[in-house]
């Protein structure tokens, strides 16, 4: 009976993790405006996106949800992949950097 309980527990944990990822993904898709500078970040449901700073070309990226609620953003830049992390918190997307944060509010 013990192996059956372990299998059920693992299945339950995986279900909770998957549901948590789906919720974060659905909340994330759309356009977000930086609250302190003229920048928009758009997350598309195909796991791609773009950073757009007013007057500059867009900076494309790919994204995934990791660890349930954290968002990993991979940006190809100058022949390398730069990785950033963020999270959806309440009604904001918070992008974490080296000791700094950028806060975005959803526009659509």
Biopython code that builds the backbone (N, CA, C, O; Angstrom):
import numpy as np
from Bio.PDB.StructureBuilder import StructureBuilder

atoms = [
    (1, "UNK", "N", (0.825, -1.199, 0.000)),
    (1, "UNK", "CA", (0.000, 0.000, 0.000)),
    (1, "UNK", "C", (0.868, 1.261, 0.000)),
    (1, "UNK", "O", (0.465, 2.283, -0.555)),
    (2, "UNK", "N", (2.027, 1.203, 0.601)),
    (2, "UNK", "CA", (2.883, 2.376, 0.680)),
    (2, "UNK", "C", (3.308, 2.898, -0.696)),
    (2, "UNK", "O", (3.262, 4.111, -0.902)),
    (3, "UNK", "N", (3.722, 2.049, -1.655)),
    (3, "UNK", "CA", (4.080, 2.561, -2.979)),
    (3, "UNK", "C", (2.909, 3.275, -3.661)),
    (3, "UNK", "O", (3.117, 4.261, -4.367)),
    (4, "UNK", "N", (1.698, 2.795, -3.459)),
    (4, "UNK", "CA", (0.530, 3.435, -4.058)),
    (4, "UNK", "C", (0.324, 4.833, -3.493)),
    (4, "UNK", "O", (-0.007, 5.759, -4.233)),
    (5, "UNK", "N", (0.517, 4.992, -2.191)),
    (5, "UNK", "CA", (0.397, 6.320, -1.578)),
    (5, "UNK", "C", (1.444, 7.275, -2.142)),
    (5, "UNK", "O", (1.151, 8.443, -2.400)),
    (6, "UNK", "N", (2.663, 6.778, -2.332)),
    (6, "UNK", "CA", (3.743, 7.602, -2.871)),
    (6, "UNK", "C", (3.428, 8.036, -4.299)),
    (6, "UNK", "O", (3.657, 9.190, -4.661)),
    (7, "UNK", "N", (2.910, 7.128, -5.105)),
    (7, "UNK", "CA", (2.551, 7.460, -6.485)),
    (7, "UNK", "C", (1.445, 8.513, -6.496)),
    (7, "UNK", "O", (1.502, 9.461, -7.280)),
    (8, "UNK", "N", (0.452, 8.358, -5.647)),
    (8, "UNK", "CA", (-0.642, 9.332, -5.569)),
    (8, "UNK", "C", (-0.129, 10.702, -5.139)),
    (8, "UNK", "O", (-0.551, 11.724, -5.679)),
    (9, "UNK", "N", (0.776, 10.722, -4.175)),
    (9, "UNK", "CA", (1.340, 11.985, -3.701)),
    (9, "UNK", "C", (2.134, 12.681, -4.808)),
    (9, "UNK", "O", (1.998, 13.892, -4.986)),
    (10, "UNK", "N", (2.949, 11.953, -5.543)),
    (10, "UNK", "CA", (3.722, 12.524, -6.644)),
    (10, "UNK", "C", (2.785, 13.072, -7.719)),
    (10, "UNK", "O", (2.999, 14.171, -8.232)),
    (11, "UNK", "N", (1.743, 12.305, -8.059)),
    (11, "UNK", "CA", (0.775, 12.757, -9.055)),
    (11, "UNK", "C", (0.086, 14.037, -8.609)),
    (11, "UNK", "O", (-0.093, 14.951, -9.414)),
    (12, "UNK", "N", (-0.301, 14.117, -7.351)),
    (12, "UNK", "CA", (-0.954, 15.312, -6.817)),
    (12, "UNK", "C", (-0.025, 16.521, -6.886)),
    (12, "UNK", "O", (-0.451, 17.608, -7.278)),
    (13, "UNK", "N", (1.229, 16.342, -6.513)),
    (13, "UNK", "CA", (2.195, 17.442, -6.553)),
    (13, "UNK", "C", (2.417, 17.926, -7.984)),
    (13, "UNK", "O", (2.505, 19.131, -8.217)),
    (14, "UNK", "N", (2.507, 17.015, -8.938)),
    (14, "UNK", "CA", (2.709, 17.405, -10.331)),
    (14, "UNK", "C", (1.484, 18.154, -10.865)),
    (14, "UNK", "O", (1.627, 19.116, -11.619)),
    (15, "UNK", "N", (0.295, 17.723, -10.481)),
    (15, "UNK", "CA", (-0.930, 18.397, -10.913)),
    (15, "UNK", "C", (-0.969, 19.828, -10.397)),
    (15, "UNK", "O", (-1.310, 20.745, -11.145)),
    (16, "UNK", "N", (-0.627, 20.031, -9.134)),
    (16, "UNK", "CA", (-0.608, 21.372, -8.549)),
    (16, "UNK", "C", (0.418, 22.248, -9.261)),
    (16, "UNK", "O", (0.139, 23.414, -9.542)),
    (17, "UNK", "N", (1.589, 21.710, -9.554)),
    (17, "UNK", "CA", (2.637, 22.462, -10.258)),
    (17, "UNK", "C", (2.178, 22.865, -11.659)),
    (17, "UNK", "O", (2.385, 24.006, -12.072)),
    (18, "UNK", "N", (1.560, 21.946, -12.389)),
    (18, "UNK", "CA", (1.095, 22.235, -13.745)),
    (18, "UNK", "C", (0.000, 23.293, -13.717)),
    (18, "UNK", "O", (0.024, 24.220, -14.526)),
    (19, "UNK", "N", (-0.947, 23.176, -12.812)),
    (19, "UNK", "CA", (-2.016, 24.173, -12.710)),
    (19, "UNK", "C", (-1.456, 25.544, -12.352)),
    (19, "UNK", "O", (-1.928, 26.555, -12.871)),
    (20, "UNK", "N", (-0.469, 25.594, -11.482)),
    (20, "UNK", "CA", (0.160, 26.861, -11.120)),
    (20, "UNK", "C", (0.848, 27.501, -12.306)),
    (20, "UNK", "O", (0.755, 28.716, -12.483)),
    (21, "UNK", "N", (1.536, 26.723, -13.121)),
    (21, "UNK", "CA", (2.198, 27.248, -14.315)),
    (21, "UNK", "C", (1.182, 27.801, -15.293)),
    (21, "UNK", "O", (1.374, 28.889, -15.836)),
    (22, "UNK", "N", (0.096, 27.063, -15.529)),
    (22, "UNK", "CA", (-0.918, 27.517, -16.475)),
    (22, "UNK", "C", (-1.540, 28.831, -16.028)),
    (22, "UNK", "O", (-1.815, 29.691, -16.864)),
    (23, "UNK", "N", (-1.764, 29.004, -14.751)),
    (23, "UNK", "CA", (-2.353, 30.246, -14.253)),
    (23, "UNK", "C", (-1.395, 31.414, -14.479)),
    (23, "UNK", "O", (-1.817, 32.479, -14.927)),
    (24, "UNK", "N", (-0.132, 31.228, -14.178)),
    (24, "UNK", "CA", (0.862, 32.277, -14.399)),
    (24, "UNK", "C", (0.940, 32.618, -15.874)),
    (24, "UNK", "O", (0.993, 33.794, -16.233)),
    (25, "UNK", "N", (0.949, 31.603, -16.741)),
    (25, "UNK", "CA", (1.029, 31.844, -18.178)),
    (25, "UNK", "C", (-0.166, 32.647, -18.672)),
    (25, "UNK", "O", (0.006, 33.604, -19.428)),
    (26, "UNK", "N", (-1.364, 32.278, -18.262)),
    (26, "UNK", "CA", (-2.547, 32.987, -18.760)),
    (26, "UNK", "C", (-2.589, 34.427, -18.258)),
    (26, "UNK", "O", (-3.050, 35.313, -18.977)),
    (27, "UNK", "N", (-2.119, 34.676, -17.044)),
    (27, "UNK", "CA", (-2.067, 36.043, -16.518)),
    (27, "UNK", "C", (-0.999, 36.868, -17.220)),
    (27, "UNK", "O", (-1.139, 38.085, -17.340)),
    (28, "UNK", "N", (0.062, 36.225, -17.683)),
    (28, "UNK", "CA", (1.208, 36.929, -18.253)),
    (28, "UNK", "C", (0.970, 37.393, -19.693)),
    (28, "UNK", "O", (1.438, 38.463, -20.080)),
    (29, "UNK", "N", (0.252, 36.603, -20.481)),
    (29, "UNK", "CA", (0.069, 36.912, -21.900)),
    (29, "UNK", "C", (-0.628, 38.260, -22.064)),
    (29, "UNK", "O", (-1.663, 38.523, -21.452)),
    (30, "UNK", "N", (-0.031, 39.112, -22.909)),
    (30, "UNK", "CA", (-0.563, 40.442, -23.177)),
    (30, "UNK", "C", (0.548, 41.480, -23.138)),
    (30, "UNK", "O", (1.733, 41.148, -23.108)),
    (31, "UNK", "N", (0.136, 42.747, -23.140)),
    (31, "UNK", "CA", (1.104, 43.853, -23.118)),
    (31, "UNK", "C", (1.170, 44.472, -21.727)),
    (31, "UNK", "O", (0.159, 44.641, -21.045)),
    (32, "UNK", "N", (2.403, 44.804, -21.333)),
    (32, "UNK", "CA", (2.678, 45.390, -20.025)),
    (32, "UNK", "C", (3.490, 46.659, -20.223)),
    (32, "UNK", "O", (4.446, 46.667, -20.998)),
    (33, "UNK", "N", (3.125, 47.721, -19.537)),
    (33, "UNK", "CA", (3.816, 49.017, -19.656)),
    (33, "UNK", "C", (4.678, 49.260, -18.429)),
    (33, "UNK", "O", (4.220, 49.115, -17.295)),
    (34, "UNK", "N", (5.919, 49.627, -18.665)),
    (34, "UNK", "CA", (6.839, 49.966, -17.573)),
    (34, "UNK", "C", (6.324, 51.225, -16.880)),
    (34, "UNK", "O", (5.969, 52.199, -17.544)),
    (35, "UNK", "N", (6.282, 51.210, -15.549)),
    (35, "UNK", "CA", (5.719, 52.347, -14.808)),
    (35, "UNK", "C", (6.685, 53.523, -14.698)),
    (35, "UNK", "O", (6.269, 54.613, -14.308)),
    (36, "UNK", "N", (7.968, 53.333, -15.032)),
    (36, "UNK", "CA", (8.920, 54.428, -14.848)),
    (36, "UNK", "C", (9.632, 54.881, -16.125)),
    (36, "UNK", "O", (10.429, 55.818, -16.081)),
    (37, "UNK", "N", (9.359, 54.232, -17.260)),
    (37, "UNK", "CA", (9.977, 54.657, -18.517)),
    (37, "UNK", "C", (9.083, 54.244, -19.685)),
    (37, "UNK", "O", (8.217, 53.385, -19.518)),
    (38, "UNK", "N", (9.278, 54.844, -20.873)),
    (38, "UNK", "CA", (8.417, 54.522, -22.024)),
    (38, "UNK", "C", (8.799, 53.191, -22.678)),
    (38, "UNK", "O", (9.396, 53.160, -23.755)),
    (39, "UNK", "N", (8.448, 52.114, -22.015)),
    (39, "UNK", "CA", (8.785, 50.778, -22.497)),
    (39, "UNK", "C", (7.558, 49.877, -22.368)),
    (39, "UNK", "O", (6.820, 49.951, -21.385)),
    (40, "UNK", "N", (7.353, 49.034, -23.367)),
    (40, "UNK", "CA", (6.280, 48.038, -23.363)),
    (40, "UNK", "C", (6.931, 46.670, -23.522)),
    (40, "UNK", "O", (7.857, 46.508, -24.318)),
    (41, "UNK", "N", (6.451, 45.695, -22.770)),
    (41, "UNK", "CA", (6.863, 44.312, -22.993)),
    (41, "UNK", "C", (5.599, 43.522, -23.313)),
    (41, "UNK", "O", (4.586, 43.620, -22.620)),
    (42, "UNK", "N", (5.691, 42.734, -24.386)),
    (42, "UNK", "CA", (4.544, 41.931, -24.803)),
    (42, "UNK", "C", (4.901, 40.453, -24.710)),
    (42, "UNK", "O", (5.902, 40.005, -25.269)),
    (43, "UNK", "N", (4.065, 39.705, -23.996)),
    (43, "UNK", "CA", (4.202, 38.255, -23.892)),
    (43, "UNK", "C", (3.109, 37.635, -24.754)),
    (43, "UNK", "O", (1.925, 37.905, -24.556)),
    (44, "UNK", "N", (3.512, 36.801, -25.715)),
    (44, "UNK", "CA", (2.555, 36.138, -26.603)),
    (44, "UNK", "C", (2.314, 34.714, -26.125)),
    (44, "UNK", "O", (3.161, 34.130, -25.448)),
    (45, "UNK", "N", (1.159, 34.155, -26.476)),
    (45, "UNK", "CA", (0.828, 32.812, -25.998)),
    (45, "UNK", "C", (1.656, 31.710, -26.651)),
    (45, "UNK", "O", (1.582, 30.559, -26.219)),
    (46, "UNK", "N", (2.443, 32.029, -27.680)),
    (46, "UNK", "CA", (3.327, 31.038, -28.299)),
    (46, "UNK", "C", (4.718, 31.029, -27.657)),
    (46, "UNK", "O", (5.662, 30.474, -28.218)),
    (47, "UNK", "N", (4.839, 31.650, -26.474)),
    (47, "UNK", "CA", (6.085, 31.689, -25.686)),
    (47, "UNK", "C", (7.161, 32.572, -26.299)),
    (47, "UNK", "O", (8.349, 32.380, -26.042)),
    (48, "UNK", "N", (6.746, 33.542, -27.110)),
    (48, "UNK", "CA", (7.671, 34.556, -27.611)),
    (48, "UNK", "C", (7.197, 35.904, -27.090)),
    (48, "UNK", "O", (6.102, 36.021, -26.539)),
    (49, "UNK", "N", (8.024, 36.906, -27.268)),
    (49, "UNK", "CA", (7.632, 38.238, -26.842)),
    (49, "UNK", "C", (8.597, 39.264, -27.392)),
    (49, "UNK", "O", (9.523, 38.939, -28.135)),
    (50, "UNK", "N", (8.363, 40.519, -27.012)),
    (50, "UNK", "CA", (9.216, 41.596, -27.492)),
    (50, "UNK", "C", (9.215, 42.728, -26.465)),
    (50, "UNK", "O", (8.177, 43.080, -25.904)),
    (51, "UNK", "N", (10.401, 43.288, -26.235)),
    (51, "UNK", "CA", (10.548, 44.523, -25.469)),
    (51, "UNK", "C", (10.579, 45.659, -26.478)),
    (51, "UNK", "O", (11.319, 45.581, -27.458)),
    (52, "UNK", "N", (9.803, 46.706, -26.269)),
    (52, "UNK", "CA", (9.806, 47.856, -27.166)),
    (52, "UNK", "C", (10.001, 49.119, -26.329)),
    (52, "UNK", "O", (9.159, 49.473, -25.504)),
    (53, "UNK", "N", (11.133, 49.789, -26.561)),
    (53, "UNK", "CA", (11.406, 51.077, -25.928)),
    (53, "UNK", "C", (11.132, 52.132, -26.984)),
    (53, "UNK", "O", (11.596, 52.023, -28.119)),
    (54, "UNK", "N", (10.384, 53.140, -26.611)),
    (54, "UNK", "CA", (9.963, 54.177, -27.548)),
    (54, "UNK", "C", (11.142, 54.692, -28.375)),
    (54, "UNK", "O", (12.176, 55.081, -27.831)),
    (55, "UNK", "N", (10.965, 54.686, -29.715)),
    (55, "UNK", "CA", (11.987, 55.201, -30.619)),
    (55, "UNK", "C", (13.093, 54.217, -30.956)),
    (55, "UNK", "O", (14.047, 54.586, -31.640)),
    (56, "UNK", "N", (12.994, 52.970, -30.497)),
    (56, "UNK", "CA", (14.019, 51.965, -30.761)),
    (56, "UNK", "C", (13.387, 50.713, -31.360)),
    (56, "UNK", "O", (12.195, 50.470, -31.169)),
    (57, "UNK", "N", (14.186, 49.904, -32.092)),
    (57, "UNK", "CA", (13.633, 48.648, -32.612)),
    (57, "UNK", "C", (13.313, 47.692, -31.465)),
    (57, "UNK", "O", (13.924, 47.762, -30.399)),
    (58, "UNK", "N", (12.359, 46.806, -31.692)),
    (58, "UNK", "CA", (11.978, 45.831, -30.666)),
    (58, "UNK", "C", (13.078, 44.824, -30.398)),
    (58, "UNK", "O", (13.893, 44.527, -31.272)),
    (59, "UNK", "N", (13.093, 44.305, -29.191)),
    (59, "UNK", "CA", (14.064, 43.295, -28.777)),
    (59, "UNK", "C", (13.287, 42.004, -28.493)),
    (59, "UNK", "O", (12.643, 41.884, -27.451)),
    (60, "UNK", "N", (13.348, 41.028, -29.430)),
    (60, "UNK", "CA", (12.562, 39.797, -29.256)),
    (60, "UNK", "C", (13.152, 38.883, -28.189)),
    (60, "UNK", "O", (14.340, 38.953, -27.875)),
    (61, "UNK", "N", (12.295, 38.024, -27.638)),
    (61, "UNK", "CA", (12.723, 37.057, -26.630)),
    (61, "UNK", "C", (11.798, 35.854, -26.642)),
    (61, "UNK", "O", (10.734, 35.872, -27.263)),
    (62, "UNK", "N", (12.223, 34.806, -25.944)),
    (62, "UNK", "CA", (11.369, 33.658, -25.661)),
    (62, "UNK", "C", (11.213, 33.573, -24.147)),
    (62, "UNK", "O", (12.074, 34.039, -23.400)),
    (63, "UNK", "N", (10.109, 32.975, -23.700)),
    (63, "UNK", "CA", (9.868, 32.895, -22.260)),
    (63, "UNK", "C", (9.266, 31.549, -21.869)),
    (63, "UNK", "O", (8.616, 30.876, -22.669)),
    (64, "UNK", "N", (9.506, 31.183, -20.611)),
    (64, "UNK", "CA", (8.915, 29.985, -20.020)),
    (64, "UNK", "C", (8.642, 30.267, -18.545)),
    (64, "UNK", "O", (9.274, 31.131, -17.935)),
    (65, "UNK", "N", (7.700, 29.530, -17.992)),
    (65, "UNK", "CA", (7.436, 29.605, -16.556)),
    (65, "UNK", "C", (8.251, 28.503, -15.896)),
    (65, "UNK", "O", (8.182, 27.342, -16.300)),
    (66, "UNK", "N", (9.022, 28.871, -14.883)),
    (66, "UNK", "CA", (9.853, 27.913, -14.155)),
    (66, "UNK", "C", (9.502, 27.992, -12.670)),
    (66, "UNK", "O", (9.045, 29.025, -12.181)),
    (67, "UNK", "N", (9.719, 26.906, -11.978)),
    (67, "UNK", "CA", (9.475, 26.869, -10.534)),
    (67, "UNK", "C", (8.069, 27.344, -10.171)),
    (67, "UNK", "O", (7.871, 27.959, -9.124)),
    (68, "UNK", "N", (7.106, 27.061, -11.026)),
    (68, "UNK", "CA", (5.723, 27.376, -10.720)),
    (68, "UNK", "C", (5.283, 28.790, -11.035)),
    (68, "UNK", "O", (4.254, 28.976, -11.685)),
    (69, "UNK", "N", (6.035, 29.804, -10.593)),
    (69, "UNK", "CA", (5.591, 31.183, -10.782)),
    (69, "UNK", "C", (6.634, 32.113, -11.366)),
    (69, "UNK", "O", (6.289, 33.205, -11.816)),
    (70, "UNK", "N", (7.887, 31.723, -11.375)),
    (70, "UNK", "CA", (8.926, 32.582, -11.951)),
    (70, "UNK", "C", (8.893, 32.488, -13.459)),
    (70, "UNK", "O", (8.595, 31.431, -14.016)),
    (71, "UNK", "N", (9.198, 33.590, -14.123)),
    (71, "UNK", "CA", (9.212, 33.645, -15.573)),
    (71, "UNK", "C", (10.659, 33.829, -16.025)),
    (71, "UNK", "O", (11.342, 34.765, -15.609)),
    (72, "UNK", "N", (11.108, 32.924, -16.880)),
    (72, "UNK", "CA", (12.467, 32.998, -17.430)),
    (72, "UNK", "C", (12.371, 33.596, -18.829)),
    (72, "UNK", "O", (11.617, 33.103, -19.668)),
    (73, "UNK", "N", (13.130, 34.650, -19.077)),
    (73, "UNK", "CA", (13.133, 35.336, -20.364)),
    (73, "UNK", "C", (14.524, 35.205, -20.971)),
    (73, "UNK", "O", (15.511, 35.635, -20.375)),
    (74, "UNK", "N", (14.598, 34.605, -22.167)),
    (74, "UNK", "CA", (15.865, 34.447, -22.884)),
    (74, "UNK", "C", (15.885, 35.412, -24.059)),
    (74, "UNK", "O", (15.028, 35.358, -24.942)),
    (75, "UNK", "N", (16.887, 36.301, -24.055)),
    (75, "UNK", "CA", (17.010, 37.342, -25.070)),
    (75, "UNK", "C", (18.287, 37.102, -25.873)),
    (75, "UNK", "O", (19.385, 37.183, -25.323)),
    (76, "UNK", "N", (18.155, 36.804, -27.185)),
    (76, "UNK", "CA", (19.372, 36.702, -27.999)),
    (76, "UNK", "C", (19.945, 38.104, -28.220)),
    (76, "UNK", "O", (19.268, 38.984, -28.753)),
    (77, "UNK", "N", (21.192, 38.299, -27.804)),
    (77, "UNK", "CA", (21.798, 39.625, -27.884)),
    (77, "UNK", "C", (23.276, 39.482, -28.172)),
    (77, "UNK", "O", (24.010, 38.870, -27.396)),
    (78, "UNK", "N", (23.713, 40.044, -29.282)),
    (78, "UNK", "CA", (25.115, 40.045, -29.686)),
    (78, "UNK", "C", (25.711, 38.633, -29.707)),
    (78, "UNK", "O", (26.819, 38.407, -29.221)),
    (79, "UNK", "N", (24.956, 37.691, -30.278)),
    (79, "UNK", "CA", (25.445, 36.330, -30.427)),
    (79, "UNK", "C", (25.372, 35.469, -29.187)),
    (79, "UNK", "O", (25.830, 34.327, -29.213)),
    (80, "UNK", "N", (24.816, 35.972, -28.108)),
    (80, "UNK", "CA", (24.689, 35.214, -26.860)),
    (80, "UNK", "C", (23.251, 35.301, -26.371)),
    (80, "UNK", "O", (22.476, 36.134, -26.842)),
    (81, "UNK", "N", (22.907, 34.454, -25.443)),
    (81, "UNK", "CA", (21.580, 34.490, -24.824)),
    (81, "UNK", "C", (21.715, 35.142, -23.452)),
    (81, "UNK", "O", (22.447, 34.655, -22.590)),
    (82, "UNK", "N", (21.006, 36.240, -23.261)),
    (82, "UNK", "CA", (20.945, 36.908, -21.958)),
    (82, "UNK", "C", (19.659, 36.441, -21.284)),
    (82, "UNK", "O", (18.594, 36.477, -21.899)),
    (83, "UNK", "N", (19.743, 36.009, -20.040)),
    (83, "UNK", "CA", (18.577, 35.487, -19.330)),
    (83, "UNK", "C", (18.188, 36.432, -18.207)),
    (83, "UNK", "O", (19.027, 36.866, -17.417)),
    (84, "UNK", "N", (16.900, 36.740, -18.152)),
    (84, "UNK", "CA", (16.319, 37.548, -17.079)),
    (84, "UNK", "C", (15.214, 36.733, -16.416)),
    (84, "UNK", "O", (14.687, 35.789, -17.004)),
    (85, "UNK", "N", (14.872, 37.108, -15.192)),
    (85, "UNK", "CA", (13.789, 36.442, -14.474)),
    (85, "UNK", "C", (12.808, 37.482, -13.968)),
    (85, "UNK", "O", (13.190, 38.603, -13.634)),
    (86, "UNK", "N", (11.555, 37.104, -13.914)),
    (86, "UNK", "CA", (10.521, 37.988, -13.396)),
    (86, "UNK", "C", (9.406, 37.170, -12.774)),
    (86, "UNK", "O", (9.480, 35.943, -12.704)),
    (87, "UNK", "N", (8.367, 37.872, -12.321)),
    (87, "UNK", "CA", (7.213, 37.177, -11.740)),
    (87, "UNK", "C", (5.996, 38.087, -11.821)),
    (87, "UNK", "O", (6.108, 39.313, -11.841)),
    (88, "UNK", "N", (4.839, 37.455, -11.867)),
    (88, "UNK", "CA", (3.586, 38.186, -11.802)),
    (88, "UNK", "C", (3.221, 38.284, -10.327)),
    (88, "UNK", "O", (3.091, 37.272, -9.639)),
    (89, "UNK", "N", (3.056, 39.508, -9.854)),
    (89, "UNK", "CA", (2.720, 39.732, -8.451)),
    (89, "UNK", "C", (1.532, 40.687, -8.400)),
    (89, "UNK", "O", (1.628, 41.834, -8.838)),
    (90, "UNK", "N", (0.423, 40.212, -7.867)),
    (90, "UNK", "CA", (-0.814, 40.989, -7.826)),
    (90, "UNK", "C", (-1.172, 41.436, -9.240)),
    (90, "UNK", "O", (-1.430, 40.591, -10.098)),
    (91, "UNK", "N", (-1.195, 42.731, -9.502)),
    (91, "UNK", "CA", (-1.562, 43.228, -10.836)),
    (91, "UNK", "C", (-0.353, 43.765, -11.589)),
    (91, "UNK", "O", (-0.506, 44.605, -12.476)),
    (92, "UNK", "N", (0.846, 43.296, -11.251)),
    (92, "UNK", "CA", (2.068, 43.800, -11.873)),
    (92, "UNK", "C", (2.971, 42.644, -12.294)),
    (92, "UNK", "O", (2.916, 41.549, -11.735)),
    (93, "UNK", "N", (3.808, 42.924, -13.303)),
    (93, "UNK", "CA", (4.897, 42.026, -13.662)),
    (93, "UNK", "C", (6.172, 42.694, -13.188)),
    (93, "UNK", "O", (6.441, 43.845, -13.534)),
    (94, "UNK", "N", (6.955, 41.983, -12.401)),
    (94, "UNK", "CA", (8.183, 42.533, -11.835)),
    (94, "UNK", "C", (9.376, 41.798, -12.449)),
    (94, "UNK", "O", (9.536, 40.589, -12.280)),
    (95, "UNK", "N", (10.201, 42.555, -13.162)),
    (95, "UNK", "CA", (11.397, 42.015, -13.795)),
    (95, "UNK", "C", (12.564, 42.243, -12.850)),
    (95, "UNK", "O", (12.831, 43.371, -12.434)),
    (96, "UNK", "N", (13.255, 41.161, -12.515)),
    (96, "UNK", "CA", (14.346, 41.223, -11.550)),
    (96, "UNK", "C", (15.681, 41.340, -12.274)),
    (96, "UNK", "O", (15.942, 40.623, -13.241)),
    (97, "UNK", "N", (16.520, 42.248, -11.797)),
    (97, "UNK", "CA", (17.847, 42.424, -12.379)),
    (97, "UNK", "C", (18.891, 42.460, -11.289)),
    (97, "UNK", "O", (18.599, 42.160, -10.131)),
    (98, "UNK", "N", (20.072, 42.816, -11.642)),
    (98, "UNK", "CA", (21.185, 42.862, -10.692)),
    (98, "UNK", "C", (20.935, 43.942, -9.640)),
    (98, "UNK", "O", (21.390, 45.077, -9.779)),
    (99, "UNK", "N", (20.215, 43.578, -8.602)),
    (99, "UNK", "CA", (19.930, 44.513, -7.521)),
    (99, "UNK", "C", (18.849, 45.525, -7.838)),
    (99, "UNK", "O", (18.578, 46.410, -7.026)),
    (100, "UNK", "N", (18.224, 45.417, -9.004)),
    (100, "UNK", "CA", (17.190, 46.364, -9.409)),
    (100, "UNK", "C", (15.941, 45.608, -9.839)),
    (100, "UNK", "O", (15.979, 44.405, -10.096)),
    (101, "UNK", "N", (14.836, 46.339, -9.911)),
    (101, "UNK", "CA", (13.591, 45.774, -10.402)),
    (101, "UNK", "C", (12.936, 46.751, -11.362)),
    (101, "UNK", "O", (13.029, 47.966, -11.188)),
    (102, "UNK", "N", (12.277, 46.211, -12.373)),
    (102, "UNK", "CA", (11.446, 47.022, -13.258)),
    (102, "UNK", "C", (10.021, 46.536, -13.069)),
    (102, "UNK", "O", (9.767, 45.331, -13.092)),
    (103, "UNK", "N", (9.089, 47.461, -12.883)),
    (103, "UNK", "CA", (7.694, 47.104, -12.627)),
    (103, "UNK", "C", (6.859, 47.501, -13.836)),
    (103, "UNK", "O", (6.981, 48.607, -14.362)),
    (104, "UNK", "N", (6.013, 46.578, -14.261)),
    (104, "UNK", "CA", (5.143, 46.783, -15.413)),
    (104, "UNK", "C", (3.696, 46.564, -14.998)),
    (104, "UNK", "O", (3.410, 45.694, -14.175)),
    (105, "UNK", "N", (2.786, 47.344, -15.560)),
    (105, "UNK", "CA", (1.335, 47.184, -15.344)),
    (105, "UNK", "C", (0.722, 46.736, -16.653)),
    (105, "UNK", "O", (1.105, 47.210, -17.723)),
    (106, "UNK", "N", (-0.228, 45.824, -16.567)),
    (106, "UNK", "CA", (-0.860, 45.277, -17.775)),
    (106, "UNK", "C", (-1.724, 46.327, -18.468)),
    (106, "UNK", "O", (-2.491, 47.048, -17.830)),
    (107, "UNK", "N", (-1.578, 46.394, -19.809)),
    (107, "UNK", "CA", (-2.372, 47.356, -20.571)),
    (107, "UNK", "C", (-3.460, 46.667, -21.367)),
    (107, "UNK", "O", (-4.467, 47.297, -21.688)),
    (108, "UNK", "N", (-3.296, 45.399, -21.696)),
    (108, "UNK", "CA", (-4.338, 44.641, -22.405)),
    (108, "UNK", "C", (-4.159, 43.168, -22.173)),
    (108, "UNK", "O", (-4.936, 42.363, -22.686)),
]
sb = StructureBuilder()
sb.init_structure("model")
sb.init_model(0)
sb.init_chain("A")
sb.init_seg("    ")
for serial, (resi, resn, name, xyz) in enumerate(atoms, 1):
    if name == "N":
        sb.init_residue(resn, " ", resi, " ")
    sb.init_atom(name, np.array(xyz, "f"), 0.0, 1.0, " ", f" {name:<3s}", serial, name[0])
structure = sb.get_structure()
